[in-house]
């Protein structure tokens, strides 16, 4: 989720209700739509690490 996303509280609420495994990662200086198309902001390494650890 982006640090400055107007919908950040939705992500925080979903995180609190989610079962393990879970990890909340806040992308600094990013808004909501920044993570749609600004590929330099998308934390691909964090996504790969989480899915590799928890789904394989």
N, C-alpha and C positions, 0 to 999 in steps of 0.2 A: 504494500500500500504506500502511496505517496505521503510524505510528511505533511504536505499542505492540502491534501485531498479534502474536499468538502464532505465527502462520504466516509471519512476515516472512522467515525464512530460506528458505522455499520460493520466494518471489518473488525474493529475491536470487540464488538458485541458477539460477532460470529466466532471469533477466536476463543472468547471466554466459554462459549457453549460447545465448542468442538471437542471431540474425544482425542486422545493421544493416538498416534504421534502428531504433534502440531508444533509450529514455529511461527512466530510473528516477526516479519521483517519489514521495517519501515525504511523506505528509500528517501534519503535526505534530499531536500530541495526539489521534490517532485510533487506535482498535483495529480488529480485523478486521471485526466486524459493523457498526461505525459507518458504514462506507462503503456499506452496503446501503440505509440509509434516512435517514440524516442528511444531507439534500441540501445543507445549508449547509457541510458538510465536503468534499463531492465536488468535486474540482477540474475542473469542466466546462470552464473556459477552457483548462487545460493539455491536456485531451483533444481539444478542438476544434483547438487550435493544432497538435498532433502529427498528427492525422489530415488536416487541411487541407494541411499541409506535405508529408506523405509518401504520401498516397493519391490526391490529385487531380492 
